Amino acid sequence: MVTSSHEAAHRIFQERPELLSPVFRVLGVPLPEKSDVEVLTGDATEFRPLERRVDSVLRIESSDGTKFLLAIEAQGRRDPEKAASWTYYLAFLHAKYDLPALLLVVCRDRATAKWATGPFRTGIEGWTALSTHPLVIGPDNAPVITSAAEAARNLALATFAAMTHGKDRDITPILDALATALGSVELDTAEYFSELLELGLGDTQARNTWRNMMSVGTYFPGRGTIVEESYLKGRTDGRAVTIIDILGMRGLTLPDGVRERITSTTDEDTLIQWLERALTATAVDDLFVDEPPRATTSSEDA
């Protein structure tokens, strides 16, 4: 099943082709900084009963005149069928466009990345007819960017690196550096990379950490940027909605009385305090710690 994290892992190359040069440097493949990139269809279907699609296909012409195709696949787990598919993709693209073709596989875990390097051979014992050697970027070779200044120099690379390290235990410094870097750019740019990373992190704890970072004003104080855009929208109404969303994200069910208490509160300082508590709350009552209990009237009492 194709997921949002799967889509983000390969589409970032379509939308931010400047990412190709630093990634190719990591992989030890030369690619001039100035290269023209064209997005091609990923459809590799020849016959109607058999549908094959590559995640992304780019046609690249570097400043030195080198032309080649780059097929990009996001791979979340080992898949024995991919050996034949990847070999087919490269052969098909080479035949269709009469250009050399490379395959880049993006992985978010080390075991999958190790497997994806191949080589994947086609033939019989004693004779290899075809051998497929993917380029693989994963947690072991993707850069670890924990400096906000470095992240700011290449937001696309910093975002991609954060995606790739999404399953690392100690990802918080990486996310912190990117969040700080996004605090220094225009709203549209910050919003784009923030949302792209959230999609790319998929169903991980890192995604929750990132969403929490984006829900408080630590990284974008007073700039009218992405955090304040969601966090301050509608002032108190926006804060109340954010608190409820965060509690829901943490798996907490809000009784009607608590929901009404949050949405009816107009004191911004109180809402900010509740918002901060919501980020770590394990129970709804954690929101109101140190506050006197409120009398509530239930429908049964009425």
N, C-alpha and C positions, 0 to 999 in steps of 0.2 A: 504494500500500500504506500502510495506517495504521500509524504507528510510535508507540513510547512517547513520543518527543519531541513528535510531533503531538498526541497525547492530552493531554499535560501543558500544552501551550500554550493550549488552550481550557478544559480542565477546571478550571484554577486559578480561573477566573472563577465557575464553579459552586460551588466549595468555599470560596472566599474573595471573596464579593461586595463586601467593603470595598475591593477593588482597583479597582472601577469608577469611583469618584469621582476619584481621582488620574489614572487613564488618560484619562477624559473631559476633565479639565482640560488635559492635554497636547494633546488633540485640539481644544481650543477649543469644546467642547460643554458647556453648563451642566448639572450634575446635583447636586442637593442631597446633602449628606453622608448624611442620613437617608433612605434609600429602602428599600422592601420589595422583595426579589428572590425570584422563584419560578422554579424550573427546570422548563421544559416539555420535552415530547418533541421530538426533532429530526427526527422522521419527517415528511417532506413528500410522501409517496406518495399518489397519487390512484387509480392504476390498477395492478393487480397486475403487468403486464409491465414497468412502469417504476418503479424504486425510487430515491428521492431522499432524502438525509438531510443535514441541517445538523449541523455538529459539536456546537454547543451553542445552545440557545434559552432566553433568560431573559425573563420578564415582569417589568417594573420599574414600581413605583408610587412616585414621589418624594413627599417630605413636602408639596410644594405641590399635590398632587393630579394631577400629570401622569402619564399611563399610556402605556407604549409597550413594544414587543418589541425585543429585541436578539438578532440572530443572530450567532454568533461562529464564524469559520472560521480554522483554522491553515493557512497556505499556504507550502509550502517551495520552490515553483518556479512559473514562468509556466505557465499552462494555458489554452489558447484556449477550452476548453469551459466554463470557469468563468463567462465573461461571461453566457451563457444561464442557467446554473445559479443564479447569484446573483440575477439578475433574477427568475427563477421563485420562488426562496425568498421574496423580499420580497413579491411579489404574492400568493403562496399564504398566507403568514402574515397579511398584512393582511386577506385575504378570510376566512380561517378564524376569526380572533379579533376582527376589526373594531377593530383598534388600529393606530396608526402603527408601522412597522417600520424599524429601522436595521440595517446590517450592519457588523460590526467584523472586520477581517482582520488577523491577527497574522502577521508575517513576521520571519525571522531574517537575511535578507540584503537589501542595499539595492536591488539590481536588481529583485527580486520585489516589494518594497514600492513602488517607483516605478511598476511596471506595475499593481499592484493598486489604485492610487488611481483608475484609470479616467480619465474616465467611460466606461461601457460602454453603447453606444446600440443600440436595436432599432428598425428601420425601414428606409426606403429612402433613396437619395440625394435630398437636398433636404427630407426630412421625418423627424423623430425621433418615434417613437411612445412609447418609454420610454427613460429614461436612468438608469442605476444609478451612484450615487456612494458607494462604500464609505468608511467610516472606516478608516484604516490606521495601525497602530502597528508600527514597525520600528526598526532601529538608528539611523536619523537623528533620530527624535523621542522614543524611549524614554529616560528619564532615565539618566544615568551616575552611579551611587551608589558612591563610593569612600570614604565616611566611615562608620565603624562605628556612630557615634552616629545618623546619619541612617538607616542600614539598620535599626537597632534600633527606630526610631520606626514603621516600616512594613515589617515583614518580608515581607508578601505582595508589596508593590511592589518591594522590593529583590530578591526571588527572581525575579519576573517580568522585571525589568530585566536581571538576569544571564542569564536564558534568552535574551532577545531579543538581547543582545550576545554570544551564545555563539560567534559566528564572528569576533569582533574579535580582532586580533592582541594587543592589550594588555589582556586581560581579567583578568589576575592581580590588579590592585588592586581590581577589583570583587568578585572571589571572596574576596579577603582580608578586605574590609570585612564581607561577609555572614557569613563564617566566624567572625569576631570577635564580631559581633552575636549569632550563635546561641550563642556561649559564655556569654551572660548570661541565657539563658531556660531554661525547664523542658525536661527531656529529651524529652517527647512532642512539644513544639513544635519543638525543634531537629531531631528525627528526621524529622518531617513535612516541613519545608522543605528539609532536606538531601536526602532521597530524591526529593522533587518536582523539585528542581533537577537532580539527577543524571539523572532521566528526561528532563527538558526540554532538557538540553544535547545529547542524542542522540549521534551518532557524530562527536564533535569532540574536538580536543585539549584543549579547556576541560574536558570531562568527565573526562579523565584527570587534569588538574591538580586538579580538585575532589575526586576520589576520593583522590588522594595527600594533600591537605590533611586529609581526614577520617580518614586512616589513621595519623596521628601526633598526639601529645598537645599540640601547640603551642597550640591554640585553646581547649581545655577542660581545663586542668590541674587535677587533683584534685577535679573536681566531679561525677564519676560520670555525665557526660553522654554524648552519642552516641558520641564518639570512644572514650572509655574503655569504653563498653558493648560495642563491637566489638573494640577494641584490647586491652582487659584481660580480656575474657571468658575464663574458664578460665586466667587468668594466662599461663603459658608456652605452653600449648596454643593459646590464642587468638592469641598473637603469632606462633607458628610458622605457623599457618594463614594469617594476614594476609600474612606474608612470601611464602609460596608463591603466594597469590592475586595479589599485586602483580607478582611475577616473571612469572606467567602472563599477566597483563594487558599486560605489556611485551613479550610475544611470545617469552619465553625458555623453552626446554625444559629441565626439570630431570632429570638422570640420577637413577636410583634411590638411588645413594649420597649424592648431595647432599640429596635429599628426606629421607632417613633421618637425615642429619646435622642438618638443621634441626629435625625433629620430635623428635629425641632429646635436644636441648640443653635444659637446665633452668636455665641461668644467665640471669637476666633482663637484665643489662647487655649480655651478648653478643647476645641476641635483639633488644634495642632498637637496638644498633649495626647489626646486619644489616638491620633494618627500615628504618632511615634510608638505608642504602646501596641497598636494593632500589628505592627511589623513583627513583634515577638510573642504576641499573645497565644497561649495554648488553650485558653478558655475565654468565653465572653466576659466573665467577671474581671479578667485581667485588665480590661479597659478602664474599669472604675475603681481600681485599687486605691486605697487611702481616701476614698470619697465616702461620705455617709450614705448608707443604703436608702434607696428611694421606695416609698410606698407605692405599690402598683395596684390597680383595680382590674380584676379579671372579669370576663363575661359571666363567670359562675357567681361572683360576688354581687353582680348587678341585680 
